[in-house]
Amino acid sequence: MAAGKELRTKIKSVENTKKITKAMEMISVSKMRKAQERMRAARPYSNKIRDIATNLGKANPEYVHAFMKTNDAKSVGLIVVTTDKGLCGGLNTNLLRQVTTKLRETQSSGKTTQAVAIGNKGLGFLNRVGAKVVSQATHLGDKPHLDKLIGPVKVLLDAYVKGEVSSVHICYNKFVSTMKQDPVVEQLLPLSASKMQAESKAAGDSHAWDYIYEPDAQSVVDELLVRYAEALVFQALAENMASEHAARMVAMKAATDNAGNVIAELKLIYNKTRQAAITKELSEIVSGAAAISG
């Protein structure tokens, strides 16, 4: 019964794996709910500050912030938001495929790339492809704080203000539903007035806004646009974390189901092997008894 012993060992091993994947699935279910609550709580603020920045771009303010000015720098900034851990299906793979496409477009236009990596998976990928990583933020935990993001992101924002990069893009997974997460590459800077006007017309917003600034335009606009960049980066991280737990839950559920199928197949093979061995032993006993009596 050497084969039977090997099968029992395999069944026990797969059963242990199934317990682990089931536990990870339940943990992801719990974390996903909390991550979705944080994501939904942050969405109204980020949407509103995006609207204000859009209206500011369409207005004709007496003060124009550096974020609204374009330049001809030979470098493009990327903020890549990924997970710290794996085992979440194709979530990171799909996003990094979009990042690869963006890197190729940048290279084909004769420009270099400066990247900020948020998450271990993105940091490892950028190092492998040889991209210039100017700052990084990893191991942010399940409750990320904006304070830990401001420093790494500010490196790229300051580079844009100095004219060292021509644009800044943010790459993350947008949470659509538990079964669907879309990889997104959005332009964060510069705030293009023409693009904003096109988006407003598509949304049915035909009128323009203007503002009265107190105490002065420079103080208000400086503070607003810094908050705009920070809010969108934090929202991207919140969306990515909700997507991570949803993808891991689905992946671990699939792994648990597959382990159950493997266990059922191994048990069937084991039972057939044991039955064949018993039948063989009975045949040998019957044959021996017949030979003795004959």
C-alpha positions in Angstrom: 0.0 0.0 0.0 2.9 2.4 -0.7 0.7 4.2 -3.3 -2.1 4.4 -0.8 0.2 6.0 1.8 1.4 8.6 -0.8 -2.2 9.4 -1.7 -3.1 9.9 2.0 -0.1 12.3 2.4 -1.2 14.3 -0.7 -4.8 14.5 0.6 -3.7 15.7 4.0 -1.4 18.3 2.3 -4.2 19.6 0.1 -6.6 19.7 3.1 -4.1 21.9 5.0 -3.7 24.2 2.0 -7.5 24.4 1.8 -7.7 25.5 5.4 -5.2 28.3 4.7 -7.0 29.6 1.6 -10.3 29.5 3.4 -8.9 31.5 6.3 -7.4 34.0 3.9 -10.7 34.3 2.1 -12.6 35.1 5.3 -9.9 37.6 6.4 -10.2 39.3 3.0 -14.0 39.5 3.3 -13.6 41.3 6.6 -10.9 43.7 5.4 -12.8 44.3 2.1 -15.8 45.7 3.9 -13.7 48.1 5.9 -11.7 49.1 2.8 -14.8 49.8 0.9 -16.2 52.0 3.7 -13.0 54.1 3.7 -13.1 54.3 -0.1 -16.7 55.4 -0.2 -16.1 57.9 2.6 -13.2 59.5 0.6 -15.0 59.6 -2.8 -17.3 62.6 -2.1 -14.3 64.7 -1.0 -12.1 63.8 -3.9 -15.0 64.3 -6.4 -15.8 67.7 -5.0 -12.2 68.9 -4.9 -11.8 67.6 -8.5 -14.9 69.6 -9.5 -13.5 72.8 -7.9 -10.1 72.3 -9.6 -12.0 71.8 -12.9 -14.0 75.0 -12.5 -10.8 76.8 -11.5 -9.2 75.6 -14.7 -12.1 76.9 -16.7 -12.1 80.2 -14.9 -9.7 83.0 -15.7 -8.0 83.6 -12.3 -5.7 86.5 -11.8 -3.1 84.0 -10.4 -2.1 80.9 -12.3 -0.6 78.1 -10.2 2.4 76.1 -11.4 0.2 73.0 -11.6 -1.8 74.7 -14.3 1.2 75.6 -16.4 2.7 73.3 -19.1 6.4 72.8 -19.8 8.6 71.0 -22.3 10.6 68.9 -19.9 12.1 65.6 -21.2 10.8 63.5 -18.4 7.3 62.2 -17.4 6.3 61.4 -13.8 4.4 58.2 -12.8 2.8 57.4 -9.4 2.3 53.6 -9.5 -0.1 52.3 -6.8 0.1 48.6 -6.2 -0.3 46.1 -3.4 2.3 45.1 -0.8 1.3 41.5 -0.9 0.4 39.0 -3.7 -2.2 36.2 -3.9 -4.8 38.6 -5.4 -5.2 37.1 -8.8 -4.3 39.2 -11.8 -4.9 42.6 -10.1 -1.2 43.8 -10.1 -0.5 42.1 -13.5 -3.3 44.0 -15.3 -2.2 47.3 -13.8 1.5 46.8 -14.5 0.6 45.9 -18.1 -0.9 49.4 -18.4 2.2 50.9 -16.8 4.4 49.0 -19.3 2.3 50.5 -22.2 2.8 54.0 -20.7 6.5 53.5 -20.3 6.8 52.4 -23.9 4.8 55.4 -25.1 7.1 57.7 -23.0 10.2 56.0 -24.4 9.0 56.2 -28.0 8.4 60.0 -27.6 12.1 60.4 -26.5 11.4 61.1 -22.9 12.6 59.5 -19.6 10.5 58.4 -16.7 10.6 59.4 -13.0 8.4 57.1 -10.8 7.0 57.0 -7.3 6.3 53.5 -6.1 3.5 53.0 -3.6 3.4 49.3 -2.8 6.0 46.5 -2.9 4.8 44.9 -6.1 5.1 48.2 -8.1 8.5 48.9 -6.6 9.8 45.5 -7.6 8.5 45.9 -11.1 9.9 49.4 -11.6 13.3 48.2 -10.4 13.2 45.2 -12.8 12.4 47.3 -15.8 15.1 49.9 -14.9 12.8 52.8 -14.3 14.1 55.7 -12.2 12.4 55.5 -8.8 12.7 58.9 -7.1 10.7 57.9 -3.9 8.7 55.0 -2.5 6.1 54.1 0.2 5.6 50.5 1.2 4.0 48.6 4.1 1.3 51.2 4.6 -1.0 48.7 6.4 -4.7 48.3 6.2 -5.4 51.9 7.4 -3.2 54.2 5.3 -2.5 57.7 6.5 -2.1 60.7 4.3 1.0 61.7 6.2 2.9 58.7 4.9 2.0 59.5 1.3 2.7 63.3 1.3 6.5 62.9 1.4 7.0 60.5 -1.4 4.4 62.2 -3.7 5.7 65.7 -2.9 9.1 64.7 -4.5 7.3 64.3 -7.9 5.1 67.4 -7.4 8.1 69.6 -6.6 9.9 68.2 -9.7 6.9 69.3 -11.8 6.9 72.8 -10.2 10.6 73.1 -11.0 10.0 72.1 -14.6 11.8 68.8 -14.4 8.8 66.7 -15.5 6.3 67.6 -18.2 3.4 65.7 -16.7 2.4 63.5 -13.8 0.2 60.4 -14.2 -1.2 58.2 -11.5 -1.7 54.5 -12.1 -4.0 52.4 -9.8 -6.9 49.9 -9.8 -10.3 51.5 -9.6 -12.9 49.5 -7.6 -16.0 48.9 -9.7 -17.5 45.8 -7.9 -16.3 42.8 -6.0 -15.8 40.9 -9.3 -14.4 43.8 -11.4 -11.5 46.2 -10.8 -10.3 48.4 -13.7 -6.7 49.4 -14.1 -6.6 53.2 -14.6 -3.8 55.6 -15.8 -5.0 59.2 -15.1 -3.2 62.5 -15.7 -2.8 64.3 -12.4 -0.8 67.3 -13.7 -0.9 69.6 -15.5 -4.5 70.7 -15.0 -5.5 71.0 -18.6 -8.3 73.6 -19.0 -9.3 72.2 -22.5 -9.5 68.7 -21.2 -11.6 69.8 -18.2 -14.0 71.7 -20.5 -14.4 68.6 -22.7 -15.2 66.5 -19.6 -17.7 69.1 -18.3 -19.5 69.2 -21.7 -19.7 65.4 -21.7 -21.2 65.5 -18.3 -23.8 68.1 -19.4 -22.3 71.1 -17.5 -22.3 73.9 -20.0 -21.9 76.9 -17.6 -18.6 78.2 -16.2 -17.7 79.2 -12.7 -15.6 82.0 -11.3 -14.6 82.7 -7.8 -14.0 85.6 -5.4 -10.8 84.9 -3.3 -10.3 85.7 0.3 -7.7 86.7 1.4 -6.1 86.6 -2.0 -6.0 84.3 -5.1 -2.4 83.0 -4.5 -3.0 81.8 -1.0 -6.3 80.0 -1.9 -5.2 78.5 -5.1 -1.8 77.3 -3.7 -3.6 75.5 -0.8 -6.4 74.2 -3.0 -4.3 72.6 -5.7 -1.9 70.9 -3.1 -5.0 69.5 -1.4 -6.3 68.4 -4.9 -3.1 66.4 -5.6 -3.1 64.8 -2.1 -6.8 63.9 -2.2 -6.5 62.2 -5.6 -3.5 60.2 -4.5 -5.2 59.1 -1.3 -8.4 58.2 -3.2 -6.3 56.1 -5.6 -4.7 54.3 -2.7 -8.2 53.7 -1.1 -9.6 52.4 -4.4 -6.6 50.1 -4.8 -6.9 48.7 -1.3 -10.6 47.9 -1.8 -9.7 46.3 -5.1 -6.9 44.3 -3.5 -9.1 42.7 -0.8 -11.9 42.0 -3.3 -9.5 40.3 -5.8 -7.8 38.3 -3.0 -11.2 37.2 -1.7 -12.2 35.9 -5.2 -8.8 34.3 -5.8 -8.8 32.5 -2.4 -12.4 31.3 -2.9 -11.3 29.9 -6.3 -8.3 28.3 -4.7 -10.5 26.8 -1.9 -12.9 25.4 -4.5 -10.1 23.9 -6.5 -8.6 22.3 -3.4 -11.9 20.7 -2.7 -12.1 19.3 -6.2 -8.5 18.0 -6.0 -9.3 16.3 -2.6 -12.4 14.7 -4.1 -10.3 13.3 -7.0 -7.5 12.1 -4.8 -10.0 10.4 -2.5 -11.6 8.6 -5.4 -8.3 7.4 -6.7 -7.3 6.3 -3.1 -10.6 4.4 -2.7 -10.1 2.7 -6.1 -6.5 1.8 -5.2 -7.6 0.4 -1.8 -10.4 -1.5 -3.3 -8.1 -3.0 -5.9 -5.6 -4.0 -3.2 -8.4 -5.7 -1.1 -9.7 -7.5 -4.2 -6.2 -8.7 -5.0 -5.7 -10.0 -1.4 -9.1 -11.8 -1.4 -8.2 -13.4 -4.8 -4.9 -14.6 -3.4 -6.6 -16.0 -0.2 -9.2 -17.8 -2.3 -6.6 -19.2 -4.7 -4.5 -20.4 -1.8 -7.4 -22.1 -0.1 -8.4 -23.8 -3.3 -4.9 -25.0 -3.9 -4.7 -26.5 -0.3 -8.1 -28.2 -0.5 -7.3 -29.5 -4.0 
